[in-house]
Amino acid sequence: MDDDVVVQHDLSLLWEINLNGKVNGAVETCRGDDEWVMSKHFKNYFNFSHPLVAQHLDPDECAWAYGMNVFDLRAWRSTNIRETYHTWLKEVKPKYIQLIQSICSIIFLIKVLANSEF
């Protein structure tokens, strides 16, 4: 969760969410009435001039709210995401990414290299 979130209820129900084997569940930010907040696509976060990014990601794919993600740790651990993450960091240097946030790396790993879908 974002650091500016005030939790007002018990969050234990989050443990009950079934992600159907997917690693990550989140709220999309590309559909809705607020044109600034709800207009985020991968092209807002990645530099598609890098061939590795362009080859594996769709610039028009919907991004999601970084402040609320639910991860299935069993599904996460069944992948080699950690090793893939380090390989990807060596391959795609930070100068090629328009906005560096850890979630961008996670997007790439989960969607492409770990062969998982959201």
N, CA and C of each residue as an Amber inpcrd file, in Angstrom:
protein
   354
   0.8330000  -1.1800000   0.0000000   0.0000000   0.0000000   0.0000000
   0.8790000   1.2460000   0.0000000   0.3330000   2.2970000  -0.5490000
   1.0410000   3.5760000  -0.5010000   1.2170000   4.0120000   0.9450000
   2.2130000   4.8590000   1.1600000   2.4860000   5.3110000   2.5300000
   1.4920000   6.3500000   3.0310000   0.6000000   6.8220000   2.1670000
  -0.3920000   7.8000000   2.6050000  -1.7800000   7.1880000   2.8100000
  -1.8520000   5.8730000   2.8530000  -3.1200000   5.1720000   3.0440000
  -3.4080000   5.0350000   4.5380000  -4.6390000   5.3130000   4.9130000
  -5.0780000   5.1130000   6.2920000  -5.9710000   3.8810000   6.2950000
  -5.5500000   2.8500000   6.9940000  -6.3230000   1.6120000   7.0660000
  -7.3950000   1.7810000   8.1320000  -8.6500000   1.5620000   7.7280000
  -9.7600000   1.7660000   8.6420000 -10.4920000   0.4790000   8.9960000
 -10.1290000  -0.6080000   8.3310000 -10.7980000  -1.8860000   8.5900000
  -9.7770000  -3.0090000   8.6060000 -10.2120000  -4.1440000   9.0510000
  -9.3870000  -5.3410000   9.0840000  -9.0290000  -5.7630000   7.6550000
  -7.7780000  -5.9700000   7.3810000  -7.3210000  -6.3610000   6.0480000
  -7.1460000  -7.8710000   5.8910000  -7.5400000  -8.6190000   6.8900000
  -7.3070000 -10.0640000   6.8420000  -8.0260000 -10.7510000   5.6800000
  -9.0950000 -10.1500000   5.1610000  -9.7870000 -10.7470000   4.0140000
  -8.9070000 -10.7970000   2.7660000  -7.8780000  -9.9520000   2.7220000
  -6.9630000  -9.9870000   1.5830000  -6.2920000 -11.3590000   1.4460000
  -6.1170000 -12.0470000   2.5770000  -5.5030000 -13.3830000   2.5440000
  -6.3990000 -14.3920000   1.8440000  -7.6760000 -14.0920000   1.7270000
  -8.6380000 -15.0140000   1.1320000  -8.7910000 -14.8480000  -0.3780000
  -8.1900000 -13.8110000  -0.9560000  -8.3340000 -13.5610000  -2.3950000
  -7.6630000 -14.6730000  -3.1850000  -8.4240000 -15.2530000  -4.0990000
  -7.8940000 -16.3030000  -4.9590000  -7.4440000 -15.6680000  -6.2710000
  -6.1600000 -15.6850000  -6.5240000  -5.6130000 -15.1060000  -7.7520000
  -5.5140000 -16.1420000  -8.8680000  -6.0700000 -17.3170000  -8.6260000
  -6.1090000 -18.3750000  -9.6460000  -4.7320000 -18.6770000 -10.2310000
  -3.7230000 -18.7500000  -9.3760000  -2.3800000 -19.0870000  -9.8110000
  -1.5670000 -17.9290000 -10.3560000  -2.1770000 -16.7650000 -10.4540000
  -1.4410000 -15.5870000 -10.9340000  -0.6210000 -15.0100000  -9.7980000
   0.4680000 -14.3760000 -10.1310000   1.3790000 -13.8480000  -9.1240000
   0.8500000 -12.5670000  -8.4980000   0.2140000 -11.7080000  -9.2860000
  -0.1470000 -10.3750000  -8.8270000  -1.5900000 -10.0350000  -9.1470000
  -2.2400000  -9.3410000  -8.2230000  -3.5590000  -8.7700000  -8.4650000
  -3.5100000  -7.3000000  -8.0910000  -4.0930000  -6.4420000  -8.9290000
  -4.0390000  -5.0050000  -8.6660000  -5.2000000  -4.3030000  -9.3610000
  -5.3310000  -3.0250000  -9.1000000  -6.3850000  -2.2030000  -9.6850000
  -5.8410000  -1.5140000 -10.9330000  -6.5320000  -1.6860000 -12.0570000
  -6.1100000  -1.0440000 -13.3010000  -6.2820000   0.4680000 -13.2120000
  -5.4340000   1.1730000 -13.9380000  -5.5340000   2.6390000 -13.9690000
  -5.6270000   3.1460000 -15.4040000  -6.4320000   2.4850000 -16.2070000
  -6.5810000   2.9530000 -17.5840000  -8.0420000   3.0900000 -17.9900000
  -8.9470000   2.8520000 -17.0770000 -10.3680000   2.9800000 -17.3830000
 -11.0280000   3.8030000 -16.2860000 -11.8140000   4.7610000 -16.6660000
 -12.5050000   5.5700000 -15.6790000 -12.6640000   7.0000000 -16.1350000
 -13.3250000   7.7880000 -15.3150000 -13.6780000   9.1570000 -15.6770000
 -12.5370000  10.1560000 -15.5070000 -11.6460000   9.9310000 -14.5740000
 -10.5420000  10.8570000 -14.3280000  -9.4620000  10.6270000 -15.3860000
  -9.3690000  11.5480000 -16.3420000  -8.4810000  11.3510000 -17.4820000
  -7.0060000  11.3350000 -17.1070000  -6.6040000  12.0120000 -16.0340000
  -5.1990000  12.0010000 -15.6530000  -4.8520000  10.7310000 -14.8810000
  -5.6490000  10.4250000 -13.8780000  -5.3700000   9.2540000 -13.0450000
  -5.6420000   7.9580000 -13.8010000  -6.7250000   7.9320000 -14.5430000
  -7.1510000   6.6890000 -15.1820000  -6.7310000   6.6130000 -16.6510000
  -5.5510000   7.0710000 -16.9570000  -5.0750000   7.0210000 -18.3380000
  -3.6900000   6.4040000 -18.4400000  -3.3110000   5.6000000 -17.4780000
  -1.9500000   5.0780000 -17.4270000  -1.8300000   3.7540000 -18.1840000
  -0.9250000   3.7600000 -19.1230000  -0.5950000   2.5720000 -19.9090000
   0.9070000   2.3490000 -19.8200000   1.3730000   1.1940000 -20.2860000
   2.8030000   0.9030000 -20.2070000   3.6430000   1.9860000 -20.8680000
   3.1180000   2.6280000 -21.9250000   3.8790000   3.6720000 -22.6120000
   4.1760000   4.8620000 -21.6960000   3.4480000   4.9850000 -20.5820000
   3.7070000   6.0490000 -19.6270000   4.9120000   5.7500000 -18.7420000
   5.3670000   4.5090000 -18.7240000   6.3950000   4.0940000 -17.7780000
   7.6480000   3.5120000 -18.4080000   7.5450000   2.9970000 -19.6080000
   8.6790000   2.3330000 -20.2420000   9.1100000   3.0680000 -21.5020000
  10.3870000   2.9870000 -21.8010000  10.9220000   3.5390000 -23.0270000
  10.9200000   2.4340000 -24.0770000  10.0000000   2.5000000 -24.9920000
   9.8310000   1.4460000 -25.9820000  10.8470000   1.5160000 -27.1140000
  11.8070000   2.4370000 -27.0260000  12.8890000   2.4220000 -28.0050000
  13.9100000   1.3370000 -27.6720000  13.8730000   0.8260000 -26.4370000
  14.7620000  -0.2860000 -26.0870000  14.1790000  -1.5670000 -26.6810000
  14.9620000  -2.3180000 -27.4500000  14.4170000  -3.4910000 -28.1440000
  13.8430000  -4.5650000 -27.2250000  14.4350000  -4.7760000 -26.0610000
  13.9210000  -5.7970000 -25.1490000  12.5460000  -5.4120000 -24.6270000
  12.3500000  -4.1560000 -24.3160000  11.0500000  -3.6730000 -23.8480000
  10.0350000  -3.7510000 -24.9860000  10.4260000  -3.2450000 -26.1590000
   9.5150000  -3.2340000 -27.3060000   9.1160000  -4.6350000 -27.7450000
  10.0150000  -5.5670000 -27.6040000   9.7460000  -6.9470000 -28.0330000
   8.7400000  -7.6530000 -27.1340000   8.7250000  -7.2860000 -25.8490000
   7.9390000  -8.0640000 -24.8870000   6.7210000  -7.3710000 -24.3070000
   6.6280000  -6.0610000 -24.4430000   5.5110000  -5.3560000 -23.8300000
   4.7080000  -4.5990000 -24.8770000   3.4310000  -4.4290000 -24.6010000
   2.5370000  -3.6610000 -25.4580000   2.3950000  -2.2690000 -24.8540000
   2.7830000  -1.2140000 -25.5830000   2.7170000   0.1350000 -25.0060000
   1.3110000   0.5610000 -24.5990000   0.2890000  -0.0180000 -25.2140000
  -1.0830000   0.3570000 -24.8940000  -1.7170000  -0.5150000 -23.8150000
  -0.9530000  -1.4610000 -23.2710000  -1.5010000  -2.2970000 -22.2050000
  -1.7140000  -1.4550000 -20.9550000  -2.7710000  -1.7650000 -20.2410000
  -3.1620000  -1.0260000 -19.0470000  -2.1550000  -1.2290000 -17.9170000
  -1.7520000  -0.1250000 -17.2930000  -0.9420000  -0.1940000 -16.0770000
  -1.8960000  -0.2990000 -14.8880000  -1.3610000  -0.2790000 -13.6890000
  -2.2370000  -0.3840000 -12.5330000  -1.7320000   0.4600000 -11.3830000
  -2.5880000   0.6240000 -10.3910000  -2.2650000   1.4310000  -9.2160000
  -1.1790000   0.7250000  -8.4080000  -0.0640000   1.3950000  -8.2440000
   1.0590000   0.7880000  -7.5320000   0.8100000   0.7020000  -6.0370000
  -0.1000000   1.5070000  -5.5460000  -0.3210000   1.5800000  -4.1100000
  -1.0320000   0.3950000  -3.5100000  -1.6610000  -0.4240000  -4.3400000
  -2.3740000  -1.5820000  -3.8000000  -2.1480000  -2.7750000  -4.7080000
  -1.3150000  -3.6650000  -4.2600000  -1.0410000  -4.9060000  -4.9710000
  -1.2080000  -6.0610000  -4.0030000  -1.7240000  -7.1430000  -4.5060000
  -1.8220000  -8.3740000  -3.7270000  -0.9760000  -9.4050000  -4.4600000
  -0.0600000 -10.0350000  -3.7440000   0.8130000 -11.0270000  -4.3440000
   0.5260000 -12.3970000  -3.7590000   0.4950000 -13.3940000  -4.6140000
   0.4070000 -14.7830000  -4.1770000   1.8420000 -15.2710000  -4.0330000
   2.3040000 -15.3500000  -2.7990000   3.7060000 -15.6920000  -2.5710000
   4.0360000 -17.1140000  -2.9910000   3.0710000 -18.0220000  -2.9170000
   3.3300000 -19.3830000  -3.4060000   3.5650000 -19.3700000  -4.9140000
   2.7160000 -18.6400000  -5.6360000   2.9000000 -18.5250000  -7.0890000
   4.2200000 -17.8210000  -7.3910000   4.5390000 -16.7930000  -6.6260000
   5.7950000 -16.0520000  -6.8100000   6.9840000 -16.9900000  -6.6450000
   6.9460000 -17.7770000  -5.5790000   8.0830000 -18.6650000  -5.2870000
   8.2120000 -19.8140000  -6.2830000   7.1360000 -20.1170000  -6.9940000
   7.2070000 -21.2040000  -7.9770000   7.8770000 -20.7540000  -9.2790000
   8.2080000 -19.4830000  -9.3650000   8.8970000 -18.9500000 -10.5420000
  10.3580000 -18.7010000 -10.1830000  11.1290000 -18.2820000 -11.1510000
  12.5170000 -17.8900000 -10.8780000  12.6410000 -16.3740000 -11.0030000
  11.6840000 -15.6560000 -10.4670000  11.6170000 -14.2090000 -10.6340000
  12.8670000 -13.5150000 -10.0880000  13.3560000 -13.9500000  -8.9520000
  14.5240000 -13.2800000  -8.3750000  15.7250000 -13.3300000  -9.3120000
  16.0230000 -14.5120000  -9.8190000  17.1510000 -14.6520000 -10.7280000
  16.9060000 -13.8840000 -12.0250000  15.6790000 -13.9650000 -12.5130000
  15.3230000 -13.2670000 -13.7430000  15.4290000 -11.7630000 -13.5550000
  15.0350000 -11.2850000 -12.3890000  15.1230000  -9.8600000 -12.0770000
  16.5610000  -9.3700000 -12.1990000  17.4950000 -10.1100000 -11.6050000
  18.8990000  -9.7020000 -11.6670000  19.4340000  -9.7430000 -13.0930000
  19.0330000 -10.7430000 -13.8520000  19.4350000 -10.8230000 -15.2520000
  18.8920000  -9.6400000 -16.0330000  17.6090000  -9.3270000 -15.8160000
  16.9830000  -8.2180000 -16.5210000  17.6390000  -6.8810000 -16.1740000
  17.9610000  -6.6770000 -14.8990000  18.6180000  -5.4270000 -14.5090000
  19.9520000  -5.2450000 -15.2150000  20.6690000  -6.3290000 -15.4030000
  21.9420000  -6.2390000 -16.1160000  21.7190000  -5.9380000 -17.5930000
  20.6480000  -6.4780000 -18.1600000  20.3600000  -6.3120000 -19.5870000
  19.7970000  -4.9360000 -19.9140000  18.8270000  -4.5110000 -19.1420000
  18.1580000  -3.2330000 -19.3910000  18.6180000  -2.2480000 -18.3260000
  19.5830000  -1.4730000 -18.6710000  20.1520000  -0.5260000 -17.7170000
  19.1550000   0.5920000 -17.4250000  19.2340000   1.1660000 -16.2260000
  18.2650000   2.2010000 -15.8330000  18.1250000   3.3630000 -16.8060000
  19.1660000   3.6780000 -17.5760000  19.0550000   4.8160000 -18.4880000
  18.0080000   4.5950000 -19.5690000  17.5900000   3.3300000 -19.7730000
  16.6010000   3.0370000 -20.7990000  15.1710000   3.1200000 -20.2890000
  14.9910000   3.2360000 -19.0150000  13.6630000   3.2630000 -18.4250000
  13.2960000   4.7130000 -18.1080000  12.1200000   5.1430000 -18.5400000
  11.7030000   6.5240000 -18.2990000  11.3950000   6.7720000 -16.8330000
  10.7830000   5.8130000 -16.1870000  10.4070000   5.9750000 -14.7940000
  10.8550000   4.7260000 -14.0470000  11.8290000   4.8850000 -13.1730000
  12.3400000   3.7360000 -12.4350000  11.5880000   3.6130000 -11.1170000
  10.8590000   2.5340000 -11.0210000  10.2150000   2.1350000  -9.7740000
  10.3150000   0.6310000  -9.7410000  10.3990000   0.0670000  -8.5840000
  10.5250000  -1.3810000  -8.5010000   9.3460000  -2.0820000  -9.1610000
   8.1870000  -1.4610000  -9.1400000   7.0200000  -2.1020000  -9.7380000
   7.1970000  -2.2710000 -11.2460000   7.9280000  -1.3560000 -11.8890000
   8.1760000  -1.5020000 -13.3230000   8.9600000  -2.7740000 -13.5930000
   9.9350000  -3.0400000 -12.7580000  10.6950000  -4.2730000 -12.9110000
   9.8110000  -5.4880000 -12.6770000   8.9570000  -5.3950000 -11.6950000
   8.0560000  -6.5000000 -11.3980000   7.0850000  -6.7280000 -12.5540000
   6.5700000  -5.6500000 -13.1340000   5.6920000  -5.7790000 -14.2970000
   6.3790000  -6.6120000 -15.3660000   7.5820000  -6.2110000 -15.6880000
   8.3090000  -6.8720000 -16.7680000   8.5530000  -8.3420000 -16.4330000
   8.9760000  -8.6070000 -15.2270000   9.2850000  -9.9730000 -14.8400000
   8.0620000 -10.8750000 -14.8440000   6.9920000 -10.4030000 -14.2340000
   5.7930000 -11.2210000 -14.1310000   5.1720000 -11.4370000 -15.5040000
   5.0540000 -10.3880000 -16.2740000   4.3780000 -10.4590000 -17.5640000
   5.1800000 -11.2130000 -18.6100000   6.4790000 -11.0490000 -18.6130000
   7.2650000 -11.5350000 -19.7260000   8.1580000 -12.7040000 -19.3480000
   9.0730000 -12.4590000 -18.4470000  10.1170000 -13.4330000 -18.1870000
   9.6580000 -14.6090000 -17.3390000   8.6910000 -14.3920000 -16.4620000
   8.2050000 -15.4780000 -15.6260000   7.0350000 -16.1990000 -16.2790000
   6.6130000 -15.7350000 -17.4540000   5.5180000 -16.3450000 -18.2100000
   4.2360000 -16.4500000 -17.4080000   3.9620000 -15.4530000 -16.5910000
   2.7220000 -15.4010000 -15.8360000   1.8530000 -14.3180000 -16.4240000
   0.5630000 -14.4250000 -16.1880000  -0.3680000 -13.3970000 -16.6150000
  -1.0590000 -12.8350000 -15.4020000  -1.5640000 -11.6080000 -15.5610000
  -2.3150000 -10.9770000 -14.4790000  -3.7690000 -11.3440000 -14.6120000
